[in-house]
Amino acid sequence: MRISLCNEVIAELSFERQCELAARLGYDGIELAPFTLGELPHNLPAARRATLRQAAANAGIAITGLHYLLRTPEGLSITTSDDTRRRRTIDVMRALCAFAADLGARVLVHGSPMQRALDPADETAGRRHGIACFAEIAGTAEANGVVYCIEPLSRDQTEFINTVAEAAEIVRTIGSPAVRTMIDCSSTACTESKSVADLIRQWLPTGLIGHIHFNDPNRQGPGDGALDFAPILAALHECRYPHDAAIEPFIYEPDGPACTARGIAHIRNILKAQDR
């Protein structure tokens, strides 16, 4: 299991310095939030894509995935009733699949809560539109050799797809090996009736889980809250989890670099203790 850093945590640094810091602290990779690259990250020229990939390689790490996909450009939505706006959103999703492949990334994580907000006047149509958008990019994900993960988020962030079961139902309906779901420890601990560890044991054997985010329900990083990550890591090991994971805090105290260091140290220390 490679462990990556979600790069918005240290977005104030150049991408080259982000990679160097992540490598120095013991991360295996960077999970890239496209918005940290500008307003139109899906349209970056080939030369810039090659530079990003080389920066990670120079630091001895990989760009393992993309997440927070639709924050830029402005105005995107998978649930809108506006066909033109929704088609534009699908075009960006397709382009991001190709972008991920160009960077050598394996996975895209579709969180983006604001871009899947439901219109209270017609929530049923919004849900239908959202599912259709995920279905439309399945073939693009397959063609680019990437896995597109639908991320369940806590109810305080969105009303559309809050549990792994809800996401899994959509994944099964689409029926593509390139569309899966994932587990975000923060949202899972806030929303699900089972513990994160028990949820891992329930869902990993299905093959529907393609990724995991390590974070605390208090929206800080691993070790900065009450969530015990030892049972979570033990469950991943027990179930032979074959994919990558990323550390994704949302609150940076006292700053991003400090959170970056504490998060990986906490996870690595648990892993070392469990290996003894």
C-alpha positions as CSV (number, residue, x, y, z in Angstrom):
1,M,0.0,0.0,0.0
2,R,1.5,3.3,-1.1
3,I,0.7,6.3,1.0
4,S,0.3,9.6,-0.7
5,L,-0.2,13.2,0.5
6,C,-3.1,15.2,-0.8
7,N,-1.2,18.1,-2.2
8,E,-3.6,21.0,-1.3
9,V,-2.3,20.6,2.2
10,I,1.0,22.3,1.1
11,A,-0.4,24.1,-2.0
12,E,1.6,27.3,-1.0
13,L,4.7,25.5,-2.1
14,S,5.7,24.9,-5.8
15,F,4.8,21.5,-7.0
16,E,8.5,20.6,-7.1
17,R,8.9,21.5,-3.4
18,Q,5.7,19.6,-2.6
19,C,7.2,16.5,-4.0
20,E,10.5,17.0,-2.3
21,L,8.9,17.6,1.1
22,A,6.6,14.6,0.7
23,A,9.4,12.3,-0.2
24,R,11.6,13.6,2.6
25,L,8.9,12.9,5.2
26,G,8.2,9.3,4.0
27,Y,5.4,9.5,1.6
28,D,5.3,7.3,-1.5
29,G,3.4,9.8,-3.6
30,I,1.4,12.9,-4.2
31,E,-2.4,12.8,-4.7
32,L,-3.0,15.8,-6.8
33,A,-6.0,18.2,-6.5
34,P,-6.3,19.7,-10.0
35,F,-7.5,23.1,-8.7
36,T,-4.0,23.7,-7.2
37,L,-2.7,23.9,-10.8
38,G,-5.0,26.7,-11.9
39,E,-8.5,27.4,-13.4
40,L,-8.2,24.9,-16.3
41,P,-6.0,22.0,-15.1
42,H,-7.7,19.5,-17.4
43,N,-6.3,21.6,-20.4
44,L,-2.7,21.7,-19.3
45,P,-0.4,21.3,-22.3
46,A,1.6,18.0,-22.7
47,A,4.9,19.7,-21.8
48,R,3.5,20.9,-18.4
49,R,2.1,17.4,-17.7
50,A,5.5,15.9,-18.4
51,T,7.1,18.5,-16.1
52,L,4.8,17.5,-13.3
53,R,5.4,13.8,-13.7
54,Q,9.2,14.4,-13.9
55,A,9.1,16.5,-10.7
56,A,7.6,13.6,-8.8
57,A,10.1,11.2,-10.3
58,N,13.0,13.5,-9.5
59,A,11.9,13.4,-5.8
60,G,11.6,9.6,-5.9
61,I,7.8,9.5,-5.6
62,A,4.8,9.1,-7.9
63,I,1.7,11.0,-8.7
64,T,-0.7,8.3,-7.6
65,G,-4.1,9.9,-8.2
66,L,-6.3,12.9,-8.5
67,H,-9.0,14.1,-6.1
68,Y,-11.3,17.0,-5.5
69,L,-11.9,17.0,-9.3
70,L,-14.5,19.6,-10.1
71,R,-13.6,22.7,-8.0
72,T,-12.2,24.3,-11.1
73,P,-13.3,25.5,-13.6
74,E,-16.2,27.3,-12.1
75,G,-19.8,26.3,-12.6
76,L,-19.5,22.5,-12.9
77,S,-22.2,20.2,-11.7
78,I,-23.2,16.6,-12.2
79,T,-26.7,17.0,-10.8
80,T,-27.8,20.2,-12.6
81,S,-30.9,20.1,-14.8
82,D,-29.0,22.4,-17.2
83,D,-28.0,20.0,-20.0
84,T,-25.3,22.3,-21.4
85,R,-23.7,22.8,-17.9
86,R,-23.8,19.0,-17.2
87,R,-22.3,18.2,-20.6
88,R,-19.5,20.6,-19.9
89,T,-18.9,18.9,-16.6
90,I,-18.7,15.4,-18.2
91,D,-16.2,16.8,-20.7
92,V,-14.0,17.9,-17.8
93,M,-14.4,14.5,-16.1
94,R,-13.3,12.8,-19.3
95,A,-10.3,15.2,-19.7
96,L,-9.3,14.5,-16.1
97,C,-9.2,10.8,-16.8
98,A,-6.7,11.5,-19.6
99,F,-4.8,13.9,-17.5
100,A,-4.4,11.3,-14.7
101,A,-3.1,8.8,-17.2
102,D,-0.6,11.3,-18.6
103,L,0.7,11.8,-15.0
104,G,1.0,8.1,-14.4
105,A,-1.8,8.2,-11.8
106,R,-4.0,5.1,-11.1
107,V,-7.1,6.6,-9.5
108,L,-9.4,9.6,-9.6
109,V,-11.5,10.3,-6.5
110,H,-14.8,12.1,-7.1
111,G,-15.7,14.0,-4.0
112,S,-16.5,17.6,-5.0
113,P,-19.6,18.1,-2.8
114,M,-20.6,21.5,-4.1
115,Q,-20.6,20.2,-7.6
116,R,-23.1,17.5,-6.8
117,A,-25.5,19.6,-4.7
118,L,-29.2,18.6,-5.2
119,D,-31.9,21.1,-6.2
120,P,-34.5,20.8,-3.4
121,A,-37.2,21.3,-6.0
122,D,-36.2,18.1,-7.9
123,E,-33.8,15.9,-5.9
124,T,-34.9,12.8,-7.8
125,A,-33.8,14.3,-11.2
126,G,-30.6,15.5,-9.7
127,R,-29.7,12.0,-8.4
128,R,-30.5,10.5,-11.8
129,H,-28.3,13.1,-13.6
130,G,-25.4,12.4,-11.2
131,I,-25.6,8.7,-11.8
132,A,-25.8,9.2,-15.6
133,C,-22.6,11.4,-15.4
134,F,-20.7,8.6,-13.6
135,A,-21.9,6.1,-16.2
136,E,-20.9,8.3,-19.1
137,I,-17.2,8.5,-18.1
138,A,-16.8,4.7,-17.4
139,G,-15.6,4.0,-20.9
140,T,-13.2,6.9,-20.8
141,A,-11.7,5.7,-17.5
142,E,-11.3,2.2,-19.0
143,A,-9.6,3.5,-22.2
144,N,-7.1,5.5,-20.1
145,G,-6.4,2.6,-17.7
146,V,-7.5,4.5,-14.6
147,V,-10.1,3.8,-11.9
148,Y,-12.8,6.5,-11.2
149,C,-13.9,6.3,-7.6
150,I,-17.2,7.7,-6.3
151,E,-16.6,9.0,-2.9
152,P,-19.3,8.8,-0.2
153,L,-19.3,12.0,1.8
154,S,-20.8,12.9,5.2
155,R,-24.3,14.4,5.3
156,D,-23.0,17.8,6.4
157,Q,-21.3,18.1,3.0
158,T,-23.8,16.7,0.6
159,E,-27.2,14.9,0.4
160,F,-26.1,12.8,-2.6
161,I,-24.2,9.6,-1.9
162,N,-23.4,9.4,1.9
163,T,-22.7,5.8,2.4
164,V,-20.5,3.1,0.9
165,A,-23.7,1.1,0.2
166,E,-25.2,3.9,-1.8
167,A,-22.1,4.3,-3.8
168,A,-21.8,0.6,-4.3
169,E,-25.3,0.4,-5.7
170,I,-24.3,2.9,-8.4
171,V,-21.1,1.1,-9.1
172,R,-22.9,-2.2,-9.6
173,T,-25.5,-0.5,-11.8
174,I,-22.8,0.9,-14.1
175,G,-21.0,-2.4,-14.1
176,S,-17.5,-1.2,-15.2
177,P,-14.3,-2.3,-13.6
178,A,-13.1,1.3,-14.0
179,V,-15.8,2.7,-11.7
180,R,-15.6,1.9,-8.0
181,T,-16.2,3.5,-4.7
182,M,-13.8,4.3,-1.8
183,I,-13.6,4.9,1.9
184,D,-12.9,8.3,3.4
185,C,-12.2,7.7,7.1
186,S,-13.6,11.1,8.2
187,S,-16.9,10.8,6.4
188,T,-17.3,7.2,7.2
189,A,-16.8,7.7,10.9
190,C,-19.4,10.5,10.8
191,T,-22.0,8.7,8.7
192,E,-21.8,4.9,8.9
193,S,-23.3,2.8,11.6
194,K,-20.2,0.5,11.6
195,S,-16.7,1.3,12.5
196,V,-14.3,2.2,9.7
197,A,-12.5,-1.1,10.4
198,D,-15.6,-3.2,10.2
199,L,-16.7,-1.4,7.0
200,I,-13.4,-2.3,5.5
201,R,-13.9,-5.9,6.3
202,Q,-17.4,-5.8,4.9
203,W,-16.6,-4.1,1.6
204,L,-13.1,-4.9,0.6
205,P,-13.9,-8.5,-0.3
206,T,-16.5,-7.2,-2.8
207,G,-13.8,-5.7,-5.0
208,L,-15.7,-2.4,-5.2
209,I,-13.3,-0.4,-3.0
210,G,-10.6,1.3,-5.1
211,H,-9.1,3.8,-2.6
212,I,-8.9,5.1,1.0
213,H,-8.4,8.5,2.5
214,F,-6.9,8.7,6.0
215,N,-8.3,11.6,8.0
216,D,-10.1,12.2,11.3
217,P,-13.8,13.1,11.8
218,N,-12.6,16.4,13.3
219,R,-11.2,17.0,9.7
220,Q,-7.6,17.0,10.8
221,G,-5.1,14.3,9.9
222,P,-4.4,10.9,11.4
223,G,-3.3,11.2,15.0
224,D,-4.8,14.7,15.5
225,G,-8.2,13.5,16.6
226,A,-9.9,10.7,18.5
227,L,-10.1,8.1,15.6
228,D,-7.9,5.1,16.3
229,F,-6.1,4.2,13.1
230,A,-4.5,1.0,14.4
231,P,-7.7,-1.1,13.8
232,I,-8.2,0.5,10.4
233,L,-4.6,-0.4,9.3
234,A,-5.0,-3.9,10.8
235,A,-8.2,-4.4,8.8
236,L,-6.6,-3.3,5.6
237,H,-3.7,-5.7,6.2
238,E,-6.1,-8.5,7.1
239,C,-8.1,-8.0,3.9
240,R,-5.0,-7.7,1.8
241,Y,-5.9,-4.2,0.5
242,P,-4.2,-3.9,-2.9
243,H,-4.5,-0.2,-3.7
244,D,-3.2,3.1,-2.6
245,A,-4.1,5.4,0.3
246,A,-3.8,9.1,0.9
247,I,-3.6,11.4,3.9
248,E,-6.2,14.1,3.5
249,P,-6.6,16.6,6.4
250,F,-8.8,19.6,5.9
251,I,-7.7,21.7,8.9
252,Y,-4.1,22.6,9.0
253,E,-2.8,23.4,12.5
254,P,-0.4,25.1,12.9
255,D,0.2,24.9,9.2
256,G,0.3,22.5,6.2
257,P,3.8,21.3,6.5
258,A,3.4,20.4,10.1
259,C,0.2,18.4,9.4
260,T,2.0,16.7,6.5
261,A,4.7,15.5,8.8
262,R,2.5,14.4,11.7
263,G,0.1,12.5,9.5
264,I,2.7,10.2,7.8
265,A,4.6,9.8,11.1
266,H,1.5,8.6,12.8
267,I,0.6,6.1,10.1
268,R,4.1,4.8,9.7
269,N,4.6,4.3,13.4
270,I,1.4,2.2,13.6
271,L,2.5,0.1,10.6
272,K,5.9,-0.5,12.2
273,A,4.4,-1.6,15.4
274,Q,2.0,-4.0,13.6
275,D,4.9,-5.5,11.7
276,R,6.8,-6.5,14.8
